[in-house]
Amino acid sequence: MKIVLRLIFYGTFIVPVFGQVSAQELDRTARDFFETWIVKQDLDTANSFFDQNSISNQIKATARSKVAPDINVSQWTKSVLRMWLLQDHGLVNKLGHGDPNDPRTLQVSFVGPMVKFESLDQALEKPAGTDRPYTIDVVKPDIFPWVKETEGEFWITPLKFKHVSGDQVIVGWSAKNGKIVAFTWLIH
Amino acid sequence: MKNKGFLVALGLVLALQGLSVSAKAWEEDFHYGLTKWLAANAGFCPPHAEAVAVYAIAPDDDPQRNALELTKRRIIPLGDVSASRIVSRWHFPSLIDVPARPTERYVCSGCDQARSIFVTAANPNQQNPLLVFGEGLHLFQDSWSHEGVPGTIGLRDNIFWAHPELRGGPLRHDADLTHLYPYSALLSASQVYLAMLTFLNRYQRYACIPPERWDDIKADVENFIEADSKLKKRRWFDDTRVMYSRKDFLDRVNLPER
C-alpha cells in the first residue's frame, strides 16, 4: 500500500493525510461529485460516488421504523440528492424530506420542477471565511458509528443551498477509498 | 382602561394553559411575522413592535447562536460541548445539561428554562429591556416547537439537539410548521401574548395603544396557524395591515408554494 503523508490546509483545519486518497484527491473527487449532482444534475452518475454498503448501514443504524431497513438504498440516495434540486422545498417536506422511515420519501423522484444552477457558486452559500462553496473538514474516524473501516481519516463536507432555508447537508467521505460513507442533513 | 384590558387578556390566556400539547421550533413566519402582529395587538408602538420581532428572530440570524451553524461547525466535527450548551440556551430549553442521553434531555415548553432569558428584562438595572425581552422570546417560542426528546441522526447523540421524534423527527421540517401542530402553536402564541402584556405593564413607555383582548384576536391566530402553504400565509399577512420591514420573510418558510 502506498502511504501518503502530508499536511494540507483546508478550511479551518490542518489535515494530516494517511492512506490511499490524499486530501487533494479527495477535494477533486468532492468537486466532481458536487458538479455532477448539482450543476449537471446527473443523478445516476452522482449515485456512483456512494459506498452503498456504508449508506445501507447508516440507514439501518438510524432506523426508527420497519420501513427504513428494507428501503432500496440506490433509489433512496437518488431521491435524496434530488431533494435540494426541486424548486418547491415545502413539497419535499410534505413527501417526508428524505426520511428513510417515511414510505413517501421515494416519491420525490417523480415530482418537479427543478432549479437549474450554472455553477456551485450560484447554488451554494460560501461558508464564513472561505471563498469556496464548501469546506473539507477532517473528523475523528469514530464519528460515523456505522462505518466499519475505522482506521484512517474521514472527512465531512457541509453544504448549504442558497434557495433552501434551514437545511445543512453533511457529506461524509472515507479517506480509504474516496467514497461517500455517510450522507445526512441537519434541520432547523 | 389599559389595565382592565391587560387583566382580561391575562385571564383568557391563563385559561389556555390547561390545553394538552406536544410541540417543536417555529420558522420566520412565527418568530418574526406573527410576533410582530402579536406585539402590535398587545399595544406596542409600531417601531417597538418591529424591534421585538427582529430581536425574536435574532438567535437564528446570528451565526454565533444559530443552531445549524453551531452544529455544523463545532458540535459534529469537534464534539464541542460548549457549542451544544449555546444551542440549548437559545433553542432547546432543558432541565438537564449536556452531555447526556437524549432521553434525559427532555425539552420543556414554557418551563423556567424556557423563560430564563426574557424574564430578566424585568430586572431593575436592565439596560435594554426590549432587546432582552425580544431575544428571550425566541427560546420561549422554540420551547413549544422543540418540546420532547431530541431526535438523533447517529452523530454525537449525547450533545446533539434536533426536532423530536414525536414531531416528525430530526430529518424534516414538520416540527416548525404551525398547521401540523396547531395546539402547540396556539399555546405558544397565547403565552407569548401574555408575556408581551406583562412586559408592557412593566414598561409602559413602549406602549402606544390599549391591548386587544385575546378572545378578539384568537380566531385570527388560528387562521394563521392553519395556513398550510406560502400562498395562504401571504394572504394572511396581507390582510393584517401591519407593516413588515422584512418583505421576503415568507420566502424562507418550508411550506409548499400552494
Boltz contact constraints between the chains, C-beta under 6 A:
constraints:
  - contact:
      token1: [A, 61]
      token2: [B, 154]
      max_distance: 6.0
  - contact:
      token1: [A, 62]
      token2: [B, 153]
      max_distance: 6.0
  - contact:
      token1: [A, 62]
      token2: [B, 154]
      max_distance: 6.0
  - contact:
      token1: [A, 88]
      token2: [B, 256]
      max_distance: 6.0
  - contact:
      token1: [A, 88]
      token2: [B, 257]
      max_distance: 6.0
  - contact:
      token1: [A, 89]
      token2: [B, 254]
      max_distance: 6.0
  - contact:
      token1: [A, 90]
      token2: [B, 254]
      max_distance: 6.0
  - contact:
      token1: [A, 90]
      token2: [B, 255]
      max_distance: 6.0
  - contact:
      token1: [A, 90]
      token2: [B, 256]
      max_distance: 6.0
  - contact:
      token1: [A, 91]
      token2: [B, 256]
      max_distance: 6.0
  - contact:
      token1: [A, 93]
      token2: [B, 172]
      max_distance: 6.0
  - contact:
      token1: [A, 93]
      token2: [B, 173]
      max_distance: 6.0
  - contact:
      token1: [A, 93]
      token2: [B, 254]
      max_distance: 6.0
  - contact:
      token1: [A, 94]
      token2: [B, 256]
      max_distance: 6.0
  - contact:
      token1: [A, 97]
      token2: [B, 171]
      max_distance: 6.0
  - contact:
      token1: [A, 97]
      token2: [B, 172]
      max_distance: 6.0
  - contact:
      token1: [A, 99]
      token2: [B, 171]
      max_distance: 6.0
  - contact:
      token1: [A, 99]
      token2: [B, 172]
      max_distance: 6.0
  - contact:
      token1: [A, 137]
      token2: [B, 77]
      max_distance: 6.0
  - contact:
      token1: [A, 139]
      token2: [B, 77]
      max_distance: 6.0
  - contact:
      token1: [A, 158]
      token2: [B, 72]
      max_distance: 6.0
  - contact:
      token1: [A, 165]
      token2: [B, 252]
      max_distance: 6.0
  - contact:
      token1: [A, 168]
      token2: [B, 68]
      max_distance: 6.0
  - contact:
      token1: [A, 168]
      token2: [B, 72]
      max_distance: 6.0
  - contact:
      token1: [A, 184]
      token2: [B, 153]
      max_distance: 6.0
  - contact:
      token1: [A, 186]
      token2: [B, 68]
      max_distance: 6.0
  - contact:
      token1: [A, 186]
      token2: [B, 71]
      max_distance: 6.0
  - contact:
      token1: [A, 187]
      token2: [B, 173]
      max_distance: 6.0
  - contact:
      token1: [A, 188]
      token2: [B, 67]
      max_distance: 6.0
  - contact:
      token1: [A, 188]
      token2: [B, 68]
      max_distance: 6.0
